[in-house]
Amino acid sequence: MISDQYKIVFDGELMPGMTTETVRANMARLFRTAPERLEKLFAGSPVAVKRSLTEAEADRYIRALATAGAKARKEPEAVTLALTIEPQETDIKPEATNELSCPKCGHRQTGTVQCNGCGIVFEKYRARLAREEAIRAGEGAGALKQFYAPPSADVAGASPEQGALRVFSFNGRIGRLRYLAWSLGLTAAACGCALIAALGFALSEVFGGLLLLLVALAYLVVSFQIGAQRLHDFGWSGWFLFLCFVPFVGSLFPLALLLVPGTQGANRFGPPQPPNSTAVKVLAALWLLVPVIGILAAIALPAYMQSLGLGQADL
């Protein structure tokens, strides 16, 4: 019994939200080659990047390519039988024919199947040329197939298991606790820089205002970088952060950053983050205490002010 064989076909179609440059770079890392060598894969015509796979192997290759941002598909391999008919030797009997030219030496003659100039048999010579041409065509097809063949290593394991952590980047993924911890660190750093910038008002109001403006812009950019990495963790593009500026939606969108869990395993934005360290957990807990302290203060402060008013009335 012959098991079903499949091939992986890619015609340049990308996963949603991906760009050609990003996918080309991801596939270059996956195939361990230069991005320039993959230009033909994005020409829009179907290309078989891998052949003779079982169904399980084909599914694994499709998942690996989808992680890189390429939308490939599997197709059954066509089973063909190639028959080669060798020319059969026969007795050569000259017969009267029209004038013809030898395909090898160009000698012109009439009435024979063998060249009087170089001695070749026309049919055998043409058959040999056809076989040589078929061999050259087969070698060219084999070289093209080898060019697009994936590495022999397991492509599913080519990507790292954990992503690198970079605060000042729009790439990568972070989880909910690390998002809270980084946000707390950013807020503390921004407050410190704002206090230092406020000292500039002692020299000049314009100078102090420029310093505060720079601090605010830096805080906004880094906040977007951290938010984009949090969105990547559950498969959303960083462009969704602009929903924060939409009325009503902007007030609810931060809840998605805090509550939506990340995807298991790698997604189109890369592998998952490393495990949370103790420092991350402590900083995240401190950040969660801020609204709790605010609520307790809002409850306790009116009661405290009321008690002060009653004490002054007794006096």
N, C-alpha and C positions, 0 to 999 in steps of 0.2 A: 504493500500500500504506500503510495506517495503522499507525504504530508503537504498541506497547502503552504505555498511560499508567497511572500508579500514583498513589495518594494515601497520605499518611502519617496513620495513625489512632493516637490516644493516648486511653486510657480511665482514666488515673490510676494504672496499675501502675508500681511503682518497681523499680529494680535492687536486688539483694540488698545489705543493709547500709545502705541510704540511707533518710533520713527525708524526710517531705513538705516540711518547712521548708527543708532543704538543697536539694532538687531544685527547689522553687519559686524559691529565690534564684538557683540556677544557670541555670534557664530564663529568668529575668528578665534576667540578664546576656546570655544567648545571643540573646534576642529584643529586647533593648534596650528594655525596658518596665518598669513598676512591678510588683512581685510581687503586689499586690492585684488587678491586672487579669487575673491568671492563675488566679483562684479557680475559675472554671467548668471549667478543664481537669482539676481534681482532684475533680469531683463524682461520678465513677464511671461516667459515661456516655461512650460513644465519641465522640470529636470529631476531625474531619478537619482537621489543622493545616496541611496543604499538599496541593495537588492538581496534576494535569496534569504529572507528573514522569516522566522516563524511568527505567528500572530502575537505571541507575548513579546518577542524581541521588537517587532514593529511598533507595538504600543509603547514600549519603553523609549524608543527613539523619538516617537511623536511627543511624548511628555518632555523629553529633554529639549527638543526644538521649541516647544511651546514655552518652556521656561526662558529660553533665549529670546522669545518674542516672534518666532517664525511659526506661521500656521501651515503645517504640512498635513498630508493625508497618506493613508496606506491604500495600496491597490494590489489585487491579486496578480501574481506573475503569470504570464501567458506561457503555457507549455508548448514548445515547438520541437519538431524533429527535423534535423537538417540532413539531407541525403546528398552525397557527393558522387557524381557519375564520372568515372574516369574514362578517358577516351580509349576505345578498344582498337588494338592493332589489327590491321587488315592488310591483305595483299595490295600493293600499290599497282594499279593498272592505269597507265596513261590513257587519257581520253581526250577527244577533241573538244576544246573549250575556246571561248573568246580570249582575246589578249588580256593578260593580267599582270600586276606588278608585285614583286616579292615584298612581303611586309618587313623583311630584315635588311636586305641589301638594295632593294629597289630595282632589281633586274626585271626587265619586261620580256614576257614570253607568251606563248599560246600553247594550249593543248595538254598541259601536264599538271599534276598536283604536287610536284617537287621542283624546287628552284634549280635551274640549270647553272646558275651563277655560284651560289653558296651551298647548295645541296640540301637545304632544309625541306621538311615536309610541311606544307602550309597548314593543314589542320592541326597537326601536333604542335607546331610553333604557336598558333593562336590559342590552343588550349593551355599551353604552358604560360603564356602571357596572362590569360584569364585567372589562372591559379595564383600567380604572383601578385596580381592586382587585388585578389580577394584576401591574400595574406597581409598585404600592406594595409588594406582597409580594416581588417581585424585588429592589427596592432594599433592603429590610430584610435579605434573605438575603445580598446583596452586601456590605452593611456588616458583617454578622456574619463573613463570610468574610475581609474585610479586617482585622477585629479580631484574628483568629487567624493571619493570614498572617505567616510569618517575614520578616525583613528581606531586601531585595534583595541584600545583601552575602553573600559566601560564608560560610555558617555553619561550615564545617569550619575556616575560618581565624579564627573569631571569638575563640577562646581563645588566650592567649599561648603562644608556643613554649616558654618556660622559666618555671618557677615562681619566686616570691620566696622568699628564704631568711629564716626566722624561727626563732631558737633557742627562744624562749620561746612556743611555740605547739603545739597538738595538730593543726594543719592543715598541709598541704604534704607534700613528699617530699624525702628525702635518700638518697644512695647509700651504698655500703659504706665507701668511703674517708672520706667526710665524716662518717659515723657514728663511725668510729674517731677522727677528729680532734676532733670535738666532745666525745666521751666523755673523751679525754685532757685537753682544756681544762677540762671540768667537774670531773674528778678533781683536777687541780692546784688549781683555785679552791677546791674543797671542803676540801682539805688545808690551804691557807693560812687559810681562814676558821676551821677547827677549831683551828689553833694560836692564832689571835687569841682565839677563844672560851675556850680553855684558860686564858688569862690571867685570866679572870673568877673562877677558883677562888681566886685570891689575895685577892679581895674577899669572896667567899662561895661555899660549895659549891653552894647553891641557884641563885645567879645564874650560876655557871659551867655547871651542869647544864642550865639553861634555854637558854643560848646554844648549847651543843652540840646540844640537841634541835632548835632552830630550824635550825641548819646541816644536820642530818640530814634534816629534812623538806624543806628547799629542794632538797637533793641528790636526794631521791627523786622530787619532782615534776618537776624538770628532766630527770631520767633517763627518766621516763615520756614526757615530751614528745618527747625525741630518739628514743626507741624507737618511739613511735607514727608518727613521720614515716618511720622506716626501714621499718616494716611497710607503710605506705601505698605505698612505692616499688614493692613487688611485689604490690599489690592486696589486702592484708589489712587488716582493721580494727584499730585500736589497742587494742580490748578484748582481743585475743589476748595482750597483755602479762601478763594475770593468770595465764596458764599458767606463768609463772615461779614461782608459789607452789605449783604442783602437784608432789608428790614425783616424782622421776626425770625427769619431763617438763621440770621447771624447770631441771635441770642440762644438758639438751640444747637447750632453746629458744634460748639465746643464740647457738648455732652457726648457727641459721637467720638471725639478724640479720647475722651476719658473712659467710655464704656464699651465700645466695640472691640472685641478681641481680635488678635492677629490671626492670619491663616497659618495652618499647620504646614511645616516644611517650606520649601522654596516657592516663590511666586515670580511673576514677571519683573519684579523689582529687586530680586536677589534672594539669597538665603536668609533665614531668620537671624535675629540678634543673639549674642552670647547670653548665658544665664545672668540674671540680675545679681549683682554683688550686694554685700551687706550695706555698703554706703548708699547704694541706690535705694534700697528698701527703707533705710532710715530717713533719707531726704524726702522720699515720697510720703512717708508717714507724717513728717513735719508739715509738708504742704497740705495734707488733708486736715491737719489740726487747725489751719488758719480759718476756714469757715466755721468750724466748731467753736473756736474761741470767739469769733464775731457774733455768733448766735447767743452764746452765753453772756457776752457783754451787753448785747441788746436787751436781754431779759433782766440782767442784774442791775444795770445802770439806772433805769427808771425807779426801781425799788430803793436803790441807794439814795437817789436824789429826793425821793419822797420822804425817806427817813430823816434826811438832813433838814427838810422843810418843817417836819413836825417838831424836831428838836429846837429849831429857832423859834417856833411859835410858843413852846412851853417857856422859853426864856422871856 
